[in-house]
Amino acid sequence: MLVEHNKAFAEEKNLSFELLGDPGNQTAQKYGLVFSFPDDIKKIYTGFGIDLPKHNGDESWTLPIPARFIVNSGGIIRYSEATVDHTVRPEPEDTIAALKEL
């Protein structure tokens, strides 16, 4: 998502932390964490006035897959959670519990 959209969202929600942008989902793509919308879903979203390419900063109809990873100091992934359903986000409590188990 473009930085200006993140900034507007953070202001709207009165967030006290910075949101990072990933225009065109380039970083997510490097990790294999991108979902591409099929044409039939694009039509539905467009019908609702949703312009994903505008927010992505390119012509893609992609979203990053919600994911969370805990990587130890040796570079080993000790915990991961990901789902292709972009409406589901990992629960912070699950991450905290996983950290406490390490």
N, C-alpha and C positions, 0 to 999 in steps of 0.2 A: 504494500500500500504506500502511496506517496506521502511524504512527510507532512504536507499541508493538510491532508485528510486526518492523519494521526493527531496533529495539533488541534484541529477543530474538535475531534472526538474527545481528546483529553480535557479541553476547555469545557465542552458540553457536560461531561461527567464529573468535572471538578477533581480530576486526578492529581495526586501529589507526586507522581513519578513520571519520568520521561518514557514515551513509547518510541520504539525503534521502527524505522521503515525498511521495507524490502521491495522497492519498486520492481514490478514485473516478476516478483517472487523468485528472483535470481538465486538468492542464498538458499531458500527452501528447495529449489530445484537441485542444487548441488548435493543436498542430503536426501533426495528422493522423496521429499515431503510436499508434493504438489498434486492437487486434484484438478483435472480438466473437466469442465462441464460439457456434456453431450449437447448436440444441437437442439433437441426437444426441450431441454431444461433452459437453455439460453433464451428460447422464445418465451417461455413462461416468465423468466426473470425480467426480460425486456418489457413484457406486458405489464409488469408491476412498476416499471420505471427504474429498474435497477440497472446501472451502467457500470458493470465490473471493470471493463477496460479503462474507463475514466479514473477509477480508484487505483488501478494497477499501474497506470502510466504507460501502458502499451496496448496492443490489440488483443491481448490474451484474455481468455475466459477461464482463469485459474484462481484457485485459492490455496493458501498454505494449509497443509493438514495439521490440525491441532496436535501438538506433541510436546513432551517434556522429557528431558534426559538428565540423569545425574552421572557425571563422569569423574572418576577418581583422579588423583594426582598422577597416576601412571597412564592415564589416557584410556582406561577401561570403563566401558559403560556398565554402571552398576544398577541402573534402574531406567526403564523406558516405558512410556505410555504414548500411544498414538491412535487416532481413529480417523477414518475417512469422512465421518459425518462432521462437517464444519460447524454444526450447531452445538456440538458437544465439546466441552473443554475439560482438560484434566483438573481434578479438584486439588487445590493447594494443600489440603489436609493430607491427601495421599502422598504428596511429595514430601511433606514434613515427616510423616511416618517412615517413609523409605530412608530419609536422611538419618533419622534416629536409629535405624536398624544397622547402619554401616559402622 
